Amino acid sequence: MRYPPTLALVVPLFLACLGCQPGTSAPDAPGYDYFPLETGRFIVYDVTERQYSLVTPVVQRTYQLKEVTGPAYTDVTGSPAFRLLRYRRPAENQPWQADSVWSVRRVGDEAIRTENGVNFVTLHFPVSDLLRWNGNRYNSIGEDSYETRNSGQPYRVSDTQFDKTVTVIAQQDSTLVSQDKRIEVYARSVGMVYKERVQLQYCSSSPACIGSYQIDYGIRQVYRIRSYGNE
């Protein structure tokens, strides 16, 4: 069939857009590839953590955690989502053991991760510096302001450098009686490559210990990417 000159340009564009769906735009436009969603993708992390308690000695752990993006499905809200299959092992030469099943999805301009039934908005699009949003928008924990920094900047984790990353700061507060630091770094075409969580309560039971930063209880936890790819 022959079309007039104007329609000859419009029709191919119209046909191309018939396959377009929300959330499947070109990955490099708004920064969707900082949060890639594809069945079979995996990331292995080296994890170190120290847990503090008033009644027991400090517990230090090192282990590996593997997250695998599972098959796509439609969640209860009618949105497309992916299961996030999580495995754990104490050392590299040990077999993986099933740990938990979370889920991840991208809805409009939000990347949402569901952890143990609780939804967190972990990233906002389009990715840019000083972008702010409420990470607890879809849960009842209370408002928690997230902010992006260092968008498009390189970041090194152990011996691996990622050329384009973005840092999400969920919290970075420190007082005489507590510290709350939660940071995640995402790399393009990879996903999260680094995570740091420090939530500590310092001694405040007497004037003498206030300001001494003596830890009563809490946790220090760091995730560092070790490997990634497709299964």
DRENPA-3360 file (N, C-alpha, C; in nm, 2 decimals, always signed):
BEGIN
1 = MRYPPTLA = +0.09/-0.12/+0.00/+0.00/+0.00/+0.00/+0.09/+0.12/+0.00 ~ +0.05/+0.22/-0.08/+0.13/+0.35/-0.09/+0.06/+0.45/+0.00 ~ +0.14/+0.53/+0.08/+0.09/+0.63/+0.16/+0.13/+0.77/+0.11 ~ +0.06/+0.87/+0.14/+0.10/+1.01/+0.11/+0.23/+1.04/+0.18 ~ +0.32/+1.13/+0.14/+0.45/+1.16/+0.19/+0.45/+1.17/+0.35 ~ +0.35/+1.25/+0.40/+0.34/+1.27/+0.54/+0.31/+1.14/+0.62 ~ +0.21/+1.07/+0.57/+0.18/+0.94/+0.64/+0.29/+0.84/+0.63 ~ +0.37/+0.85/+0.52/+0.48/+0.76/+0.50/+0.58/+0.77/+0.62;
9 = LVVPLFLA = +0.59/+0.89/+0.68/+0.68/+0.90/+0.80/+0.61/+0.87/+0.93 ~ +0.47/+0.90/+0.93/+0.40/+0.87/+1.06/+0.37/+0.73/+1.09 ~ +0.33/+0.65/+0.98/+0.29/+0.51/+1.00/+0.40/+0.43/+1.06 ~ +0.52/+0.43/+1.02/+0.63/+0.35/+1.08/+0.64/+0.38/+1.23 ~ +0.63/+0.51/+1.26/+0.65/+0.55/+1.40/+0.53/+0.50/+1.49 ~ +0.41/+0.50/+1.43/+0.29/+0.45/+1.50/+0.30/+0.30/+1.52 ~ +0.35/+0.23/+1.42/+0.36/+0.08/+1.43/+0.46/+0.05/+1.53 ~ +0.57/+0.13/+1.54/+0.68/+0.10/+1.63/+0.63/+0.12/+1.77;
17 = CLGCQPGT = +0.54/+0.22/+1.79/+0.49/+0.24/+1.93/+0.39/+0.15/+1.98 ~ +0.33/+0.06/+1.89/+0.23/-0.03/+1.93/+0.29/-0.13/+2.03 ~ +0.42/-0.15/+2.02/+0.49/-0.25/+2.12/+0.54/-0.18/+2.24 ~ +0.52/-0.05/+2.26/+0.57/+0.02/+2.37/+0.47/+0.00/+2.49 ~ +0.53/-0.02/+2.61/+0.45/-0.04/+2.73/+0.51/+0.04/+2.84 ~ +0.43/+0.09/+2.94/+0.49/+0.17/+3.05/+0.60/+0.08/+3.12 ~ +0.72/+0.15/+3.15/+0.82/+0.08/+3.22/+0.91/+0.00/+3.12 ~ +0.89/+0.00/+2.99/+0.98/-0.07/+2.90/+1.05/+0.02/+2.80;
25 = SAPDAPGY = +1.06/+0.15/+2.84/+1.12/+0.25/+2.75/+1.27/+0.22/+2.74 ~ +1.34/+0.29/+2.64/+1.48/+0.27/+2.63/+1.55/+0.28/+2.76 ~ +1.63/+0.19/+2.80/+1.68/+0.18/+2.94/+1.77/+0.30/+2.97 ~ +1.84/+0.36/+2.87/+1.93/+0.47/+2.91/+1.87/+0.61/+2.91 ~ +1.73/+0.62/+2.89/+1.67/+0.75/+2.89/+1.65/+0.80/+3.03 ~ +1.57/+0.74/+3.12/+1.56/+0.79/+3.25/+1.65/+0.73/+3.35 ~ +1.73/+0.63/+3.31/+1.82/+0.57/+3.40/+1.76/+0.44/+3.46 ~ +1.67/+0.38/+3.38/+1.61/+0.25/+3.43/+1.72/+0.14/+3.44;
33 = DYFPLETG = +1.83/+0.15/+3.37/+1.93/+0.05/+3.38/+2.02/+0.05/+3.50 ~ +1.99/+0.15/+3.59/+2.05/+0.15/+3.73/+1.97/+0.04/+3.81 ~ +1.86/+0.00/+3.76/+1.77/-0.09/+3.84/+1.72/-0.20/+3.73 ~ +1.81/-0.27/+3.67/+1.77/-0.36/+3.56/+1.68/-0.48/+3.62 ~ +1.58/-0.51/+3.54/+1.49/-0.61/+3.57/+1.48/-0.71/+3.45 ~ +1.54/-0.83/+3.48/+1.55/-0.93/+3.37/+1.56/-1.07/+3.44 ~ +1.48/-1.16/+3.41/+1.48/-1.29/+3.46/+1.62/-1.36/+3.44 ~ +1.68/-1.41/+3.55/+1.81/-1.48/+3.53/+1.93/-1.40/+3.57;
41 = RFIVYDVT = +1.91/-1.27/+3.59/+2.02/-1.18/+3.64/+2.05/-1.21/+3.78 ~ +2.18/-1.21/+3.82/+2.22/-1.24/+3.95/+2.33/-1.15/+4.00 ~ +2.34/-1.13/+4.13/+2.45/-1.05/+4.19/+2.49/-1.13/+4.32 ~ +2.62/-1.15/+4.34/+2.67/-1.21/+4.46/+2.74/-1.10/+4.54 ~ +2.71/-1.09/+4.67/+2.77/-0.99/+4.76/+2.85/-1.06/+4.86 ~ +2.96/-1.00/+4.90/+3.03/-1.03/+5.02/+2.97/-0.94/+5.13 ~ +2.93/-1.00/+5.24/+2.86/-0.93/+5.35/+2.94/-0.94/+5.48 ~ +2.96/-0.83/+5.54/+3.02/-0.83/+5.68/+2.92/-0.76/+5.77;
49 = ERQYSLVT = +2.91/-0.81/+5.89/+2.82/-0.74/+5.98/+2.86/-0.76/+6.13 ~ +2.83/-0.67/+6.21/+2.86/-0.68/+6.35/+2.73/-0.64/+6.42 ~ +2.68/-0.72/+6.51/+2.56/-0.70/+6.59/+2.60/-0.68/+6.73 ~ +2.54/-0.57/+6.79/+2.58/-0.53/+6.93/+2.45/-0.55/+7.01 ~ +2.47/-0.59/+7.14/+2.37/-0.61/+7.23/+2.41/-0.58/+7.37 ~ +2.32/-0.54/+7.46/+2.35/-0.51/+7.60/+2.38/-0.63/+7.68 ~ +2.33/-0.75/+7.63/+2.34/-0.87/+7.72/+2.43/-0.97/+7.66 ~ +2.48/-0.95/+7.54/+2.57/-1.06/+7.48/+2.69/-0.99/+7.42;
57 = PVVQRTYQ = +2.80/-1.06/+7.40/+2.92/-1.00/+7.33/+2.88/-0.97/+7.19 ~ +2.97/-0.89/+7.13/+2.95/-0.85/+6.99/+2.96/-0.97/+6.90 ~ +2.86/-0.99/+6.81/+2.86/-1.10/+6.71/+2.90/-1.05/+6.58 ~ +3.01/-1.11/+6.53/+3.06/-1.07/+6.39/+3.04/-1.18/+6.29 ~ +2.99/-1.15/+6.18/+2.96/-1.25/+6.07/+3.01/-1.20/+5.94 ~ +3.06/-1.30/+5.86/+3.10/-1.27/+5.72/+3.03/-1.38/+5.64 ~ +2.97/-1.35/+5.53/+2.90/-1.45/+5.45/+2.88/-1.40/+5.31 ~ +2.83/-1.48/+5.22/+2.80/-1.43/+5.09/+2.65/-1.44/+5.07;
65 = LKEVTGPA = +2.60/-1.35/+4.99/+2.45/-1.34/+4.96/+2.44/-1.33/+4.81 ~ +2.35/-1.42/+4.76/+2.33/-1.41/+4.61/+2.18/-1.38/+4.59 ~ +2.16/-1.28/+4.50/+2.02/-1.24/+4.46/+2.00/-1.27/+4.32 ~ +1.90/-1.35/+4.29/+1.87/-1.39/+4.15/+1.73/-1.34/+4.11 ~ +1.72/-1.27/+4.00/+1.59/-1.22/+3.95/+1.51/-1.33/+3.89 ~ +1.40/-1.37/+3.95/+1.32/-1.48/+3.91/+1.22/-1.45/+3.80 ~ +1.13/-1.54/+3.77/+1.03/-1.51/+3.66/+0.94/-1.39/+3.69 ~ +0.89/-1.33/+3.59/+0.80/-1.22/+3.60/+0.66/-1.27/+3.64;
73 = YTDVTGSP = +0.58/-1.19/+3.71/+0.45/-1.22/+3.75/+0.37/-1.09/+3.77 ~ +0.24/-1.10/+3.78/+0.16/-0.98/+3.81/+0.12/-0.98/+3.96 ~ +0.16/-0.87/+4.03/+0.13/-0.87/+4.17/-0.01/-0.83/+4.20 ~ -0.04/-0.81/+4.33/-0.18/-0.79/+4.37/-0.24/-0.66/+4.32 ~ -0.15/-0.56/+4.29/-0.19/-0.43/+4.24/-0.21/-0.43/+4.09 ~ -0.18/-0.55/+4.02/-0.19/-0.56/+3.88/-0.07/-0.51/+3.81 ~ +0.04/-0.48/+3.88/+0.17/-0.44/+3.82/+0.26/-0.55/+3.79 ~ +0.34/-0.55/+3.68/+0.44/-0.65/+3.66/+0.55/-0.65/+3.76;
81 = AFRLLRYR = +0.59/-0.76/+3.81/+0.69/-0.77/+3.91/+0.78/-0.89/+3.89 ~ +0.89/-0.90/+3.96/+0.98/-1.01/+3.95/+1.01/-1.06/+4.09 ~ +1.01/-1.19/+4.11/+1.06/-1.25/+4.24/+1.21/-1.23/+4.25 ~ +1.26/-1.20/+4.37/+1.40/-1.18/+4.39/+1.44/-1.30/+4.49 ~ +1.50/-1.40/+4.43/+1.54/-1.52/+4.50/+1.67/-1.50/+4.57 ~ +1.67/-1.51/+4.70/+1.80/-1.48/+4.78/+1.85/-1.61/+4.84 ~ +1.98/-1.63/+4.83/+2.06/-1.74/+4.88/+2.17/-1.70/+4.96 ~ +2.21/-1.78/+5.05/+2.32/-1.74/+5.15/+2.41/-1.86/+5.17;
89 = RPAENQPW = +2.54/-1.83/+5.19/+2.64/-1.93/+5.23/+2.75/-1.87/+5.31 ~ +2.81/-1.95/+5.40/+2.91/-1.89/+5.49/+3.04/-1.86/+5.42 ~ +3.07/-1.92/+5.31/+3.20/-1.90/+5.24/+3.19/-1.95/+5.10 ~ +3.28/-1.91/+5.02/+3.27/-1.93/+4.87/+3.27/-2.08/+4.84 ~ +3.34/-2.16/+4.92/+3.34/-2.30/+4.88/+3.23/-2.38/+4.94 ~ +3.13/-2.32/+5.00/+3.01/-2.38/+5.06/+2.89/-2.38/+4.96 ~ +2.80/-2.47/+4.97/+2.68/-2.47/+4.88/+2.59/-2.36/+4.93 ~ +2.51/-2.31/+4.83/+2.41/-2.20/+4.86/+2.29/-2.27/+4.93;
97 = QADSVWSV = +2.24/-2.19/+5.02/+2.12/-2.23/+5.09/+2.01/-2.12/+5.07 ~ +1.89/-2.17/+5.05/+1.78/-2.07/+5.03/+1.76/-1.98/+5.15 ~ +1.75/-1.85/+5.13/+1.74/-1.76/+5.25/+1.60/-1.70/+5.25 ~ +1.56/-1.63/+5.15/+1.43/-1.56/+5.15/+1.39/-1.53/+5.00 ~ +1.26/-1.49/+4.99/+1.21/-1.45/+4.86/+1.15/-1.31/+4.87 ~ +1.21/-1.21/+4.81/+1.16/-1.08/+4.80/+1.10/-1.05/+4.67 ~ +1.07/-0.93/+4.63/+1.03/-0.90/+4.50/+1.07/-0.76/+4.46 ~ +1.08/-0.74/+4.33/+1.12/-0.60/+4.28/+1.03/-0.57/+4.16;
105 = RRVGDEAI = +1.00/-0.44/+4.14/+0.92/-0.40/+4.03/+0.95/-0.25/+4.01 ~ +0.91/-0.21/+3.89/+0.92/-0.07/+3.85/+0.79/-0.02/+3.81 ~ +0.73/+0.08/+3.88/+0.60/+0.13/+3.85/+0.62/+0.28/+3.82 ~ +0.59/+0.32/+3.69/+0.61/+0.46/+3.66/+0.75/+0.51/+3.68 ~ +0.77/+0.61/+3.77/+0.90/+0.66/+3.79/+0.96/+0.61/+3.92 ~ +0.91/+0.50/+3.97/+0.96/+0.44/+4.10/+1.01/+0.30/+4.08 ~ +1.12/+0.27/+4.15/+1.17/+0.13/+4.16/+1.14/+0.09/+4.30 ~ +1.06/-0.02/+4.31/+1.01/-0.07/+4.44/+1.07/-0.21/+4.48;
113 = RTENGVNF = +1.12/-0.22/+4.60/+1.17/-0.35/+4.64/+1.08/-0.39/+4.77 ~ +1.03/-0.51/+4.76/+0.95/-0.56/+4.87/+1.04/-0.65/+4.96 ~ +1.07/-0.62/+5.08/+1.15/-0.69/+5.17/+1.07/-0.75/+5.28 ~ +1.05/-0.88/+5.29/+0.98/-0.94/+5.40/+0.84/-0.88/+5.41 ~ +0.77/-0.85/+5.29/+0.64/-0.80/+5.29/+0.63/-0.65/+5.30 ~ +0.74/-0.58/+5.32/+0.74/-0.43/+5.33/+0.79/-0.37/+5.21 ~ +0.72/-0.27/+5.15/+0.76/-0.21/+5.03/+0.85/-0.08/+5.06 ~ +0.96/-0.07/+4.98/+1.04/+0.04/+4.99/+1.07/+0.10/+4.85;
121 = VTLHFPVS = +1.06/+0.23/+4.83/+1.09/+0.29/+4.70/+1.24/+0.32/+4.71 ~ +1.32/+0.23/+4.64/+1.46/+0.24/+4.65/+1.53/+0.33/+4.55 ~ +1.46/+0.37/+4.44/+1.52/+0.45/+4.34/+1.40/+0.53/+4.27 ~ +1.44/+0.65/+4.23/+1.34/+0.73/+4.16/+1.39/+0.77/+4.02 ~ +1.31/+0.78/+3.92/+1.35/+0.82/+3.79/+1.28/+0.95/+3.74 ~ +1.34/+1.02/+3.65/+1.47/+1.00/+3.59/+1.58/+1.02/+3.69 ~ +1.69/+0.95/+3.69/+1.80/+0.96/+3.79/+1.87/+1.09/+3.77 ~ +1.89/+1.16/+3.88/+1.96/+1.29/+3.87/+2.01/+1.32/+4.02;
129 = DLLRWNGN = +2.10/+1.42/+4.03/+2.14/+1.46/+4.16/+2.04/+1.53/+4.24 ~ +2.04/+1.51/+4.37/+1.95/+1.58/+4.47/+1.81/+1.56/+4.45 ~ +1.77/+1.44/+4.39/+1.63/+1.40/+4.38/+1.59/+1.34/+4.51 ~ +1.48/+1.39/+4.56/+1.43/+1.34/+4.69/+1.29/+1.28/+4.68 ~ +1.27/+1.18/+4.76/+1.14/+1.11/+4.77/+1.12/+1.04/+4.90 ~ +1.00/+1.00/+4.93/+0.97/+0.92/+5.06/+0.99/+0.77/+5.03 ~ +1.10/+0.72/+5.08/+1.12/+0.57/+5.06/+1.02/+0.48/+5.13 ~ +0.94/+0.54/+5.22/+0.84/+0.46/+5.29/+0.70/+0.49/+5.24;
137 = RYNSIGED = +0.69/+0.54/+5.12/+0.56/+0.58/+5.07/+0.46/+0.47/+5.07 ~ +0.50/+0.35/+5.05/+0.40/+0.24/+5.04/+0.40/+0.15/+5.16 ~ +0.45/+0.20/+5.27/+0.44/+0.12/+5.40/+0.40/+0.21/+5.51 ~ +0.38/+0.15/+5.63/+0.33/+0.23/+5.74/+0.44/+0.26/+5.85 ~ +0.57/+0.25/+5.81/+0.68/+0.27/+5.90/+0.69/+0.42/+5.94 ~ +0.66/+0.51/+5.85/+0.67/+0.65/+5.87/+0.76/+0.71/+5.76 ~ +0.75/+0.84/+5.74/+0.82/+0.90/+5.63/+0.97/+0.89/+5.64 ~ +1.04/+0.86/+5.54/+1.18/+0.85/+5.54/+1.23/+0.91/+5.41;
145 = SYETRNSG = +1.30/+1.02/+5.41/+1.34/+1.09/+5.30/+1.47/+1.04/+5.24 ~ +1.46/+1.00/+5.11/+1.58/+0.95/+5.04/+1.63/+1.06/+4.94 ~ +1.76/+1.05/+4.91/+1.82/+1.15/+4.82/+1.93/+1.09/+4.74 ~ +1.93/+1.13/+4.61/+2.04/+1.08/+4.52/+2.15/+1.18/+4.51 ~ +2.27/+1.13/+4.50/+2.39/+1.21/+4.49/+2.49/+1.14/+4.39 ~ +2.58/+1.21/+4.34/+2.69/+1.16/+4.26/+2.64/+1.08/+4.14 ~ +2.53/+1.13/+4.08/+2.48/+1.06/+3.96/+2.57/+1.07/+3.84 ~ +2.59/+0.95/+3.78/+2.68/+0.93/+3.67/+2.83/+0.93/+3.70;
153 = QPYRVSDT = +2.86/+0.93/+3.83/+3.00/+0.93/+3.87/+3.06/+0.79/+3.89 ~ +3.19/+0.77/+3.87/+3.25/+0.64/+3.90/+3.25/+0.60/+4.04 ~ +3.25/+0.47/+4.07/+3.26/+0.42/+4.21/+3.33/+0.29/+4.21 ~ +3.43/+0.28/+4.30/+3.50/+0.15/+4.31/+3.46/+0.07/+4.43 ~ +3.44/-0.06/+4.40/+3.41/-0.16/+4.51/+3.51/-0.26/+4.51 ~ +3.59/-0.27/+4.61/+3.71/-0.36/+4.62/+3.80/-0.34/+4.49 ~ +3.81/-0.43/+4.41/+3.90/-0.42/+4.29/+3.83/-0.38/+4.16 ~ +3.70/-0.36/+4.17/+3.62/-0.33/+4.05/+3.57/-0.19/+4.05;
161 = QFDKTVTV = +3.59/-0.12/+3.94/+3.54/+0.02/+3.92/+3.42/+0.02/+3.83 ~ +3.32/+0.08/+3.87/+3.20/+0.10/+3.79/+3.20/+0.25/+3.74 ~ +3.19/+0.27/+3.61/+3.21/+0.40/+3.55/+3.09/+0.49/+3.58 ~ +2.97/+0.44/+3.58/+2.86/+0.53/+3.60/+2.77/+0.47/+3.71 ~ +2.76/+0.55/+3.82/+2.68/+0.50/+3.94/+2.60/+0.62/+3.99 ~ +2.51/+0.58/+4.08/+2.43/+0.68/+4.16/+2.43/+0.64/+4.30 ~ +2.44/+0.73/+4.40/+2.44/+0.70/+4.54/+2.30/+0.74/+4.60 ~ +2.24/+0.65/+4.67/+2.11/+0.68/+4.73/+2.14/+0.69/+4.88;
169 = IAQQDSTL = +2.11/+0.80/+4.94/+2.13/+0.82/+5.09/+1.99/+0.82/+5.15 ~ +1.96/+0.71/+5.22/+1.84/+0.70/+5.29/+1.84/+0.78/+5.43 ~ +1.96/+0.77/+5.49/+1.98/+0.84/+5.61/+2.13/+0.85/+5.64 ~ +2.16/+0.97/+5.70/+2.30/+0.99/+5.74/+2.31/+1.08/+5.86 ~ +2.25/+1.04/+5.97/+2.24/+1.12/+6.09/+2.32/+1.06/+6.20 ~ +2.38/+1.15/+6.28/+2.46/+1.10/+6.40/+2.44/+1.20/+6.51 ~ +2.40/+1.15/+6.63/+2.39/+1.24/+6.74/+2.47/+1.18/+6.86 ~ +2.46/+1.24/+6.97/+2.53/+1.19/+7.09/+2.48/+1.06/+7.14;
177 = VSQDKRIE = +2.36/+1.03/+7.10/+2.30/+0.90/+7.15/+2.26/+0.80/+7.05 ~ +2.28/+0.83/+6.92/+2.25/+0.73/+6.82/+2.32/+0.77/+6.68 ~ +2.32/+0.67/+6.60/+2.37/+0.69/+6.46/+2.28/+0.61/+6.37 ~ +2.24/+0.67/+6.26/+2.16/+0.60/+6.16/+2.22/+0.64/+6.02 ~ +2.28/+0.55/+5.96/+2.35/+0.57/+5.83/+2.31/+0.46/+5.73 ~ +2.24/+0.49/+5.62/+2.19/+0.39/+5.53/+2.22/+0.45/+5.39 ~ +2.31/+0.38/+5.32/+2.36/+0.42/+5.18/+2.35/+0.30/+5.09 ~ +2.31/+0.33/+4.97/+2.32/+0.23/+4.86/+2.37/+0.29/+4.74;
185 = VYARSVGM = +2.46/+0.22/+4.66/+2.52/+0.26/+4.54/+2.47/+0.17/+4.43 ~ +2.42/+0.23/+4.32/+2.37/+0.15/+4.20/+2.46/+0.19/+4.08 ~ +2.49/+0.08/+4.00/+2.57/+0.10/+3.88/+2.49/+0.07/+3.76 ~ +2.51/+0.14/+3.65/+2.43/+0.12/+3.53/+2.46/-0.02/+3.48 ~ +2.35/-0.08/+3.43/+2.35/-0.22/+3.38/+2.39/-0.33/+3.48 ~ +2.40/-0.29/+3.60/+2.43/-0.39/+3.71/+2.33/-0.39/+3.82 ~ +2.30/-0.28/+3.88/+2.21/-0.28/+3.99/+2.29/-0.23/+4.12 ~ +2.24/-0.27/+4.23/+2.31/-0.23/+4.36/+2.45/-0.30/+4.37;
193 = VYKERVQL = +2.55/-0.22/+4.39/+2.69/-0.27/+4.40/+2.75/-0.25/+4.54 ~ +2.69/-0.17/+4.62/+2.74/-0.14/+4.75/+2.62/-0.10/+4.84 ~ +2.62/-0.15/+4.96/+2.52/-0.11/+5.06/+2.59/-0.10/+5.20 ~ +2.55/+0.01/+5.27/+2.60/+0.02/+5.41/+2.49/+0.06/+5.50 ~ +2.48/-0.01/+5.61/+2.37/+0.01/+5.70/+2.43/+0.02/+5.84 ~ +2.43/+0.13/+5.91/+2.48/+0.15/+6.04/+2.36/+0.21/+6.13 ~ +2.31/+0.13/+6.22/+2.21/+0.17/+6.31/+2.24/+0.14/+6.45 ~ +2.29/+0.24/+6.52/+2.35/+0.21/+6.66/+2.28/+0.30/+6.76;
201 = QYCSSSPA = +2.27/+0.25/+6.88/+2.22/+0.33/+6.99/+2.33/+0.33/+7.10 ~ +2.37/+0.46/+7.13/+2.48/+0.48/+7.22/+2.43/+0.49/+7.37 ~ +2.52/+0.47/+7.46/+2.48/+0.47/+7.60/+2.43/+0.61/+7.64 ~ +2.31/+0.61/+7.70/+2.26/+0.74/+7.75/+2.20/+0.73/+7.89 ~ +2.24/+0.62/+7.96/+2.18/+0.59/+8.09/+2.23/+0.67/+8.20 ~ +2.34/+0.74/+8.18/+2.40/+0.83/+8.28/+2.47/+0.95/+8.21 ~ +2.48/+1.06/+8.28/+2.55/+1.18/+8.22/+2.70/+1.14/+8.18 ~ +2.76/+1.05/+8.25/+2.90/+1.02/+8.23/+2.92/+0.95/+8.10;
209 = CIGSYQID = +2.82/+0.87/+8.05/+2.85/+0.80/+7.92/+2.79/+0.87/+7.80 ~ +2.71/+0.97/+7.82/+2.66/+1.05/+7.71/+2.77/+1.12/+7.63 ~ +2.78/+1.09/+7.51/+2.89/+1.15/+7.43/+3.01/+1.07/+7.42 ~ +3.01/+0.96/+7.49/+3.13/+0.87/+7.48/+3.12/+0.77/+7.36 ~ +3.01/+0.77/+7.30/+2.98/+0.68/+7.18/+3.00/+0.53/+7.22 ~ +2.97/+0.50/+7.34/+2.97/+0.36/+7.39/+2.84/+0.29/+7.33 ~ +2.86/+0.19/+7.25/+2.75/+0.13/+7.18/+2.67/+0.04/+7.28 ~ +2.54/+0.06/+7.29/+2.46/-0.03/+7.37/+2.40/-0.14/+7.28;
217 = YGIRQVYR = +2.35/-0.11/+7.17/+2.30/-0.21/+7.08/+2.29/-0.15/+6.94 ~ +2.28/-0.24/+6.84/+2.26/-0.20/+6.70/+2.33/-0.29/+6.60 ~ +2.35/-0.24/+6.48/+2.42/-0.32/+6.38/+2.50/-0.24/+6.28 ~ +2.61/-0.29/+6.24/+2.69/-0.24/+6.13/+2.69/-0.35/+6.02 ~ +2.65/-0.31/+5.90/+2.64/-0.41/+5.79/+2.68/-0.35/+5.66 ~ +2.77/-0.42/+5.58/+2.81/-0.37/+5.45/+2.80/-0.49/+5.35 ~ +2.74/-0.45/+5.24/+2.74/-0.54/+5.12/+2.83/-0.49/+5.02 ~ +2.92/-0.57/+4.96/+3.01/-0.54/+4.85/+2.99/-0.64/+4.74;
225 = IRSYGNE = +2.97/-0.59/+4.62/+2.95/-0.68/+4.51/+3.07/-0.76/+4.48 ~ +3.05/-0.89/+4.46/+3.16/-0.98/+4.42/+3.16/-1.02/+4.28 ~ +3.04/-1.06/+4.23/+3.03/-1.10/+4.09/+2.88/-1.07/+4.05 ~ +2.86/-1.08/+3.92/+2.73/-1.06/+3.86/+2.72/-1.11/+3.72 ~ +2.60/-1.14/+3.67/+2.59/-1.19/+3.54/+2.45/-1.24/+3.51 ~ +2.44/-1.34/+3.42/+2.31/-1.40/+3.39/+2.32/-1.55/+3.40 ~ +2.22/-1.61/+3.46/+2.23/-1.76/+3.47/+2.16/-1.82/+3.35;
% end
